[in-house]
Amino acid sequence: MVSLVSDGLVARPTFRLRGVTAVSDNALPGPPLSGRELQILGEAGLALFAGRLVLDAQPPIDDAVLGAVAERCAGPLPDPLVALWRTTFGGRLDYDLRADLDGQDVPLSFSELFYPDSGDYHDLWGWIDHECELAEESQSDRLVHLPIGGFEYLERVYVHTGAGPDHGAVFCWQQGLPPGWELSTGDRVGRLADDLRGLFGQLVLERDPWEAQDGTGADMRDAVDEVGSSGDPGARSAAAKLRRFVQACVLDWRGALDEGTLAAQRRLRRLALERAAADDDVALLARLVAMGCDPAEEVRSGLSPLDVALVHRASAVIPWLLERGVPVENSLRVGAHAVDLELARNLLDRGASIDASTVTRALENEDVEVVRLLSRAVRPDKGFARFGRRLRLMAAQAAQAAQAAQAADNGGRATAQSDGTAAERERHRSSVLTELADRFDPDRRP
């Protein structure tokens, strides 16, 4: 594991929310929760800390366990961590979190707050033991970085317990992709916030969960709605306040757009560009560009608005972006499954790169001529031989589908024209896939 060391202070992220960023533990925008309403939340397994909602909230930590954890650390436990654990000793979070790690804007999955006997990949003691084993390799007798949350074995969030200016600071570790992956970047480490309350202030929602069926925030929405479904007036009142509270954490890129400040706010700008591309909203995209947003800017995990539009088959946005000469380097790698033959040719002519990953994506395309075009555009080598078996399997499946369609035609179960067309289409697909299999893996040709 990479050693967690501070590279200096990081800039605090700023973004516009519908409501507050971080507030006192049990404060809400609007009327405060009553004692009865707080009791209802506790009975529902919900807790509030630093302006954010914790799901599956566990009972507060007791003094004995707090002392046992402190004994494993290099220094005293930071006050914000103690305050969190005095509120809820573990639980789940359902917010969006992004950070600059190694110069890249990456999403982080801070969904677990570790606690003993959690039943997850490791519980709190398991992660402490894991980190202590690594610390022993570095000849350190106590933990400087205490793991307090993360996601399975892939990401962890740490609080700095050592003496000095970093005491209480929050760091993260993110596992890289396995060796051999084309986009492998290795593990990432970075500083997230000066303290735990500051980190909670960075937890936001990119979409209003009451306006989206699934995605981040959906579990919070369901928990709040379940509280409100009770016949108890106090429960309904608490749920109404919690809903306002959750919605106050939604990134308000539309408000910034209306105020004319969006282009200067990176996260809101990127979120708006991504939304316009995914929703096939040319009018919004044109408005963003007129305001000064770059239609070629990376918006998420290396994807540009064009890449997002291809993934979502945004038929109006794609030509609009191409008319403005946006780069197409990565377009077929992410969108080969969704393009038609004309668009595939257009992207190739504009310089789109193709490789093994492009062919893999193209195999999901319903138009076999797109598969043929992109497969012929790459130079086969020994590494491409692995496609031969898959292509032959897909060719056999297409041949079987053709036989089934022909049998349906002969049996009179559907119109001869529809089944005849389906049979012809599947026979053609089988023929093309067999041709490509022989090209990539001639040694296994029947």
C-alpha positions as CSV (number, residue, x, y, z in Angstrom):
1,M,0.0,0.0,0.0
2,V,1.2,3.5,-0.7
3,S,2.3,5.4,2.4
4,L,-0.2,8.2,3.4
5,V,1.8,11.4,3.6
6,S,0.7,14.9,3.3
7,D,1.8,16.9,0.2
8,G,0.7,20.1,1.9
9,L,-2.6,21.9,2.2
10,V,-5.2,21.4,-0.5
11,A,-7.6,24.0,-1.7
12,R,-11.0,23.8,-0.2
13,P,-13.6,22.9,-3.0
14,T,-16.3,25.5,-3.4
15,F,-19.6,24.8,-5.1
16,R,-23.1,26.2,-5.0
17,L,-25.7,24.2,-3.2
18,R,-29.4,24.7,-2.9
19,G,-28.9,25.1,0.8
20,V,-26.1,24.9,3.3
21,T,-22.7,23.2,3.0
22,A,-22.0,22.2,6.7
23,V,-24.0,23.1,9.8
24,S,-24.1,22.0,13.4
25,D,-24.8,18.3,13.9
26,N,-28.6,18.4,14.3
27,A,-29.4,21.7,12.6
28,L,-31.6,21.8,9.5
29,P,-32.5,24.5,7.0
30,G,-35.8,25.8,8.2
31,P,-37.5,24.9,11.5
32,P,-35.3,22.7,13.8
33,L,-36.1,19.1,14.7
34,S,-38.0,18.7,18.0
35,G,-37.0,16.3,20.6
36,R,-39.8,13.9,19.5
37,E,-38.7,14.2,15.9
38,L,-35.1,13.4,16.8
39,Q,-36.3,10.3,18.7
40,I,-38.2,9.2,15.6
41,L,-35.0,9.5,13.5
42,G,-33.1,7.4,16.0
43,E,-35.7,4.7,15.9
44,A,-35.5,4.7,12.1
45,G,-31.7,4.2,12.2
46,L,-31.0,7.8,11.0
47,A,-28.6,10.3,12.5
48,L,-27.3,13.8,11.6
49,F,-23.7,14.9,11.7
50,A,-22.1,18.1,10.3
51,G,-25.1,18.8,8.2
52,R,-25.3,15.3,6.6
53,L,-27.6,12.3,7.0
54,V,-26.2,9.0,8.2
55,L,-28.2,5.8,7.3
56,D,-28.1,2.6,9.3
57,A,-26.8,4.7,12.2
58,Q,-25.3,2.7,15.0
59,P,-25.5,3.4,18.7
60,P,-22.9,6.0,20.0
61,I,-19.5,4.7,21.1
62,D,-18.9,4.1,24.8
63,D,-15.8,5.2,26.7
64,A,-14.2,1.8,26.9
65,V,-14.2,1.3,23.1
66,L,-13.2,4.9,22.5
67,G,-10.2,4.3,24.8
68,A,-9.3,1.0,23.0
69,V,-9.3,2.7,19.6
70,A,-7.2,5.6,21.0
71,E,-4.6,3.1,22.3
72,R,-3.9,2.0,18.7
73,C,-3.3,5.5,17.5
74,A,-0.2,7.7,17.4
75,G,-1.9,10.6,19.2
76,P,-5.2,11.7,20.6
77,L,-8.4,11.1,18.6
78,P,-9.4,14.3,16.8
79,D,-12.4,16.1,18.3
80,P,-14.6,15.9,15.2
81,L,-14.1,12.1,15.0
82,V,-15.0,11.8,18.6
83,A,-18.1,14.0,18.0
84,L,-19.1,11.7,15.1
85,W,-18.7,8.6,17.1
86,R,-20.6,10.1,20.0
87,T,-23.4,10.7,17.6
88,T,-23.3,7.4,15.7
89,F,-20.5,4.8,15.8
90,G,-20.8,3.8,12.2
91,G,-23.3,3.6,9.4
92,R,-23.8,4.4,5.7
93,L,-23.5,7.5,3.6
94,D,-25.2,8.1,0.3
95,Y,-23.6,11.3,-1.2
96,D,-21.4,12.2,-4.1
97,L,-17.8,13.0,-3.3
98,R,-15.0,14.0,-5.8
99,A,-11.4,14.9,-5.2
100,D,-8.3,15.9,-7.0
101,L,-5.9,12.9,-6.7
102,D,-2.6,13.0,-8.5
103,G,-3.8,15.8,-10.7
104,Q,-7.0,14.1,-11.7
105,D,-10.6,14.8,-10.7
106,V,-11.9,11.5,-9.5
107,P,-15.1,10.2,-7.8
108,L,-14.7,8.6,-4.4
109,S,-17.0,6.0,-2.8
110,F,-17.2,7.1,0.8
111,S,-20.2,5.0,1.6
112,E,-19.2,3.1,4.8
113,L,-18.5,4.4,8.2
114,F,-16.6,1.6,9.8
115,Y,-17.7,0.1,13.1
116,P,-17.1,-3.2,15.0
117,D,-18.9,-6.3,13.7
118,S,-20.3,-4.5,10.7
119,G,-20.3,-7.6,8.5
120,D,-18.7,-5.8,5.7
121,Y,-15.4,-6.7,4.0
122,H,-13.6,-5.7,7.2
123,D,-15.1,-4.1,10.3
124,L,-13.4,-1.3,12.1
125,W,-11.1,-3.6,14.1
126,G,-10.2,-5.6,11.0
127,W,-9.1,-2.4,9.2
128,I,-7.2,-1.2,12.2
129,D,-5.3,-4.6,12.3
130,H,-4.7,-4.4,8.6
131,E,-3.2,-0.9,8.8
132,C,-1.1,-1.9,11.9
133,E,0.4,-4.8,10.0
134,L,1.5,-2.3,7.3
135,A,2.7,0.2,9.9
136,E,4.9,-2.5,11.5
137,E,6.6,-2.9,8.1
138,S,7.4,0.8,8.3
139,Q,8.7,0.4,11.9
140,S,5.9,2.5,13.4
141,D,4.3,1.2,16.6
142,R,1.0,3.1,16.4
143,L,-1.3,4.3,13.6
144,V,-0.8,7.8,12.4
145,H,-3.6,7.3,9.9
146,L,-6.7,5.8,11.4
147,P,-9.1,4.2,8.8
148,I,-12.7,5.4,9.6
149,G,-14.6,4.6,6.4
150,G,-14.5,3.9,2.6
151,F,-15.9,1.3,0.3
152,E,-15.1,-2.4,0.6
153,Y,-11.4,-3.0,-0.1
154,L,-11.2,-0.4,-2.9
155,E,-11.2,2.9,-1.1
156,R,-10.5,4.1,2.4
157,V,-10.7,7.3,4.3
158,Y,-8.3,8.1,7.1
159,V,-8.1,10.6,9.9
160,H,-4.6,11.8,10.9
161,T,-3.9,11.1,14.6
162,G,-0.3,12.2,14.9
163,A,0.9,15.4,16.5
164,G,1.6,18.5,14.5
165,P,-0.3,20.6,12.0
166,D,-1.9,17.6,10.2
167,H,-3.6,16.4,13.3
168,G,-7.2,15.7,12.4
169,A,-6.7,16.1,8.7
170,V,-8.5,13.6,6.4
171,F,-6.8,11.6,3.7
172,C,-7.9,8.9,1.3
173,W,-6.5,5.9,-0.6
174,Q,-8.0,4.6,-3.8
175,Q,-7.0,1.3,-5.3
176,G,-5.8,1.4,-8.9
177,L,-6.8,-0.8,-11.8
178,P,-5.2,-4.3,-12.1
179,P,-1.9,-4.5,-14.0
180,G,-2.4,-4.9,-17.7
181,W,-5.5,-2.8,-18.0
182,E,-5.1,-0.2,-20.8
183,L,-6.0,2.7,-18.5
184,S,-4.2,1.4,-15.4
185,T,-3.1,4.3,-13.2
186,G,-2.0,2.7,-10.0
187,D,-3.1,3.5,-6.5
188,R,-3.9,7.1,-5.6
189,V,-3.5,8.9,-2.3
190,G,-4.5,12.4,-1.4
191,R,-5.6,14.9,1.3
192,L,-9.3,15.6,1.4
193,A,-9.9,18.1,4.1
194,D,-8.5,19.8,7.2
195,D,-10.8,17.9,9.5
196,L,-13.8,15.5,9.4
197,R,-16.4,18.2,9.5
198,G,-14.8,19.8,6.5
199,L,-15.0,16.4,4.7
200,F,-18.7,16.1,5.5
201,G,-19.2,19.6,4.0
202,Q,-17.9,18.2,0.7
203,L,-20.6,15.5,0.6
204,V,-23.1,16.6,-2.0
205,L,-25.8,15.3,-4.4
206,E,-25.4,15.8,-8.1
207,R,-29.1,15.2,-8.7
208,D,-32.2,15.6,-6.6
209,P,-33.1,12.0,-5.5
210,W,-36.8,12.9,-5.7
211,E,-36.3,13.8,-9.4
212,A,-34.3,10.7,-10.3
213,Q,-35.4,7.1,-10.0
214,D,-32.0,5.7,-8.9
215,G,-28.5,6.8,-8.3
216,T,-26.8,8.5,-5.4
217,G,-29.2,9.7,-2.8
218,A,-31.9,7.1,-3.6
219,D,-31.4,5.3,-0.3
220,M,-31.7,8.5,1.6
221,R,-34.9,9.3,-0.3
222,D,-36.3,5.9,0.5
223,A,-35.4,6.2,4.1
224,V,-37.0,9.7,4.4
225,D,-40.1,8.6,2.6
226,E,-40.5,5.5,4.8
227,V,-40.4,7.8,7.9
228,G,-43.0,10.0,6.3
229,S,-45.3,7.0,5.5
230,S,-46.1,6.6,9.1
231,G,-49.5,7.8,10.4
232,D,-47.7,9.6,13.2
233,P,-47.9,13.4,12.7
234,G,-44.5,13.7,14.3
235,A,-43.0,11.3,11.8
236,R,-44.5,13.1,8.9
237,S,-43.2,16.4,10.2
238,A,-39.7,14.9,10.7
239,A,-39.7,13.5,7.1
240,A,-40.7,16.8,5.6
241,K,-37.8,18.5,7.4
242,L,-35.4,15.8,6.4
243,R,-36.4,16.1,2.7
244,R,-35.6,19.8,2.7
245,F,-32.4,18.9,4.5
246,V,-31.3,16.4,1.9
247,Q,-32.4,18.6,-1.0
248,A,-30.3,21.4,0.4
249,C,-27.2,19.4,-0.5
250,V,-28.0,19.2,-4.2
251,L,-25.5,21.0,-6.5
252,D,-27.4,24.0,-7.9
253,W,-25.8,24.3,-11.3
254,R,-29.0,25.7,-12.7
255,G,-29.0,28.6,-10.2
256,A,-25.4,29.4,-11.2
257,L,-26.4,29.2,-14.9
258,D,-29.2,31.7,-14.3
259,E,-26.8,34.0,-12.4
260,G,-24.2,33.8,-15.1
261,T,-21.5,32.4,-12.8
262,L,-21.5,28.8,-13.9
263,A,-18.5,29.0,-16.3
264,A,-16.2,30.0,-13.4
265,Q,-17.2,27.0,-11.2
266,R,-15.5,23.9,-12.4
267,R,-17.7,21.2,-10.8
268,L,-20.9,22.9,-11.6
269,R,-19.8,23.6,-15.1
270,R,-18.7,20.0,-15.7
271,L,-22.0,18.7,-14.2
272,A,-24.0,21.0,-16.5
273,L,-22.1,19.9,-19.6
274,E,-22.5,16.3,-18.7
275,R,-26.2,16.7,-18.1
276,A,-26.7,18.5,-21.4
277,A,-24.9,15.7,-23.3
278,A,-26.6,12.8,-21.5
279,D,-30.1,14.4,-21.9
280,D,-29.5,15.2,-25.6
281,D,-30.2,18.9,-24.8
282,V,-28.7,21.0,-27.6
283,A,-30.3,24.2,-26.4
284,L,-28.7,23.8,-23.0
285,L,-25.4,22.9,-24.5
286,A,-25.5,25.9,-26.8
287,R,-26.3,28.2,-23.8
288,L,-23.3,26.7,-21.9
289,V,-20.9,27.3,-24.7
290,A,-22.2,30.8,-25.3
291,M,-21.5,31.5,-21.6
292,G,-17.9,30.4,-22.0
293,C,-17.9,26.7,-21.3
294,D,-15.6,24.5,-23.3
295,P,-17.6,21.7,-25.2
296,A,-14.5,19.6,-25.2
297,E,-13.7,19.8,-21.5
298,E,-13.4,16.5,-19.5
299,V,-16.5,16.2,-17.5
300,R,-16.2,12.8,-15.7
301,S,-13.5,10.1,-15.4
302,G,-11.8,11.1,-18.6
303,L,-15.0,11.5,-20.7
304,S,-15.8,14.5,-22.7
305,P,-19.3,15.7,-23.5
306,L,-19.0,13.9,-26.9
307,D,-18.1,10.7,-25.2
308,V,-21.1,11.1,-22.8
309,A,-23.4,11.8,-25.7
310,L,-22.2,8.6,-27.5
311,V,-22.8,6.5,-24.4
312,H,-26.3,7.9,-24.1
313,R,-27.0,7.8,-27.9
314,A,-27.8,11.5,-27.9
315,S,-28.6,11.8,-31.5
316,A,-29.0,15.6,-31.6
317,V,-26.0,16.6,-29.4
318,I,-23.5,14.4,-31.3
319,P,-23.6,16.1,-34.7
320,W,-23.8,19.5,-32.9
321,L,-20.5,18.8,-31.2
322,L,-18.9,17.4,-34.3
323,E,-19.8,20.5,-36.2
324,R,-17.8,22.5,-33.7
325,G,-14.7,20.4,-34.2
326,V,-14.4,18.8,-30.8
327,P,-11.7,16.1,-30.4
328,V,-12.8,12.6,-31.2
329,E,-9.7,10.7,-29.9
330,N,-11.6,8.5,-27.4
331,S,-15.0,8.5,-29.0
332,L,-15.1,5.0,-30.5
333,R,-13.5,3.4,-27.5
334,V,-16.5,4.5,-25.4
335,G,-19.2,4.6,-28.1
336,A,-18.5,1.8,-30.6
337,H,-21.5,-0.1,-29.3
338,A,-23.9,2.8,-30.0
339,V,-22.8,4.4,-33.4
340,D,-24.4,3.7,-36.7
341,L,-22.3,2.9,-39.8
342,E,-22.2,6.5,-41.1
343,L,-21.2,8.0,-37.7
344,A,-18.5,5.3,-37.3
345,R,-17.0,6.3,-40.6
346,N,-17.2,10.0,-39.7
347,L,-15.4,9.5,-36.4
348,L,-12.7,7.4,-38.1
349,D,-12.2,10.1,-40.7
350,R,-11.8,12.6,-38.0
351,G,-9.1,10.6,-36.3
352,A,-10.8,8.5,-33.6
353,S,-8.4,5.9,-32.2
354,I,-9.3,2.2,-32.3
355,D,-7.8,-0.7,-30.5
356,A,-8.8,-4.0,-28.9
357,S,-11.2,-2.2,-26.5
358,T,-12.9,-0.6,-29.5
359,V,-13.5,-4.0,-31.1
360,T,-14.8,-5.3,-27.8
361,R,-17.4,-2.5,-27.5
362,A,-18.3,-2.8,-31.2
363,L,-19.3,-6.5,-30.6
364,E,-22.3,-5.1,-28.7
365,N,-23.5,-3.1,-31.7
366,E,-26.6,-4.4,-33.4
367,D,-25.2,-3.4,-36.8
368,V,-22.7,-6.0,-37.8
369,E,-21.3,-3.7,-40.5
370,V,-20.0,-1.4,-37.8
371,V,-18.2,-4.4,-36.3
372,R,-16.8,-5.2,-39.7
373,L,-15.7,-1.6,-40.3
374,L,-13.9,-1.1,-37.0
375,S,-12.4,-4.6,-37.0
376,R,-10.9,-4.0,-40.5
377,A,-9.5,-0.7,-39.3
378,V,-7.2,-2.3,-36.7
379,R,-4.1,-4.3,-37.5
380,P,-4.5,-7.8,-36.0
381,D,-1.7,-9.3,-34.0
382,K,-1.3,-12.2,-31.6
383,G,-3.2,-10.3,-29.0
384,F,-6.3,-10.2,-31.2
385,A,-6.4,-14.0,-31.6
386,R,-8.5,-14.1,-28.4
387,F,-11.4,-12.5,-30.3
388,G,-11.5,-15.5,-32.7
389,R,-13.3,-17.9,-30.2
390,R,-15.8,-15.2,-29.1
391,L,-16.5,-14.2,-32.7
392,R,-17.1,-17.9,-33.7
393,L,-19.4,-18.4,-30.8
394,M,-21.4,-15.3,-31.7
395,A,-21.5,-16.4,-35.4
396,A,-22.9,-19.8,-34.3
397,Q,-25.5,-18.0,-32.1
398,A,-26.5,-15.8,-35.0
399,A,-26.8,-18.9,-37.3
400,Q,-29.1,-20.5,-34.7
401,A,-31.2,-17.4,-34.5
402,A,-31.5,-17.4,-38.3
403,Q,-32.7,-21.0,-38.2
404,A,-35.3,-20.2,-35.5
405,A,-36.6,-17.2,-37.5
406,Q,-36.8,-19.4,-40.7
407,A,-38.7,-22.1,-38.7
408,A,-41.1,-19.5,-37.4
409,D,-41.7,-18.4,-41.0
410,N,-42.3,-21.9,-42.2
411,G,-44.6,-22.6,-39.3
412,G,-46.8,-19.6,-40.0
413,R,-46.4,-18.1,-36.6
414,A,-45.6,-14.7,-38.0
415,T,-45.6,-12.8,-41.3
416,A,-43.2,-14.3,-43.9
417,Q,-41.8,-10.8,-44.5
418,S,-40.8,-10.1,-40.9
419,D,-39.3,-13.5,-40.2
420,G,-37.7,-13.7,-43.6
421,T,-36.0,-10.4,-42.9
422,A,-34.9,-11.5,-39.4
423,A,-33.5,-14.7,-40.8
424,E,-31.6,-12.9,-43.5
425,R,-30.2,-10.4,-41.0
426,E,-29.0,-13.1,-38.7
427,R,-27.4,-15.1,-41.6
428,H,-25.6,-12.0,-42.7
429,R,-24.4,-11.4,-39.1
430,S,-23.2,-14.9,-38.8
431,S,-21.3,-14.6,-42.1
432,V,-19.6,-11.4,-41.2
433,L,-18.6,-12.6,-37.7
434,T,-17.1,-15.8,-39.2
435,E,-15.1,-13.7,-41.7
436,L,-13.7,-11.6,-38.8
437,A,-12.9,-14.6,-36.7
438,D,-10.9,-16.1,-39.5
439,R,-9.0,-12.7,-39.9
440,F,-8.1,-12.4,-36.2
441,D,-7.4,-16.1,-35.6
442,P,-6.6,-17.8,-38.9
443,D,-4.9,-20.8,-37.2
444,R,-8.3,-22.0,-35.9
445,R,-10.1,-21.6,-39.1
446,P,-12.4,-24.7,-39.7
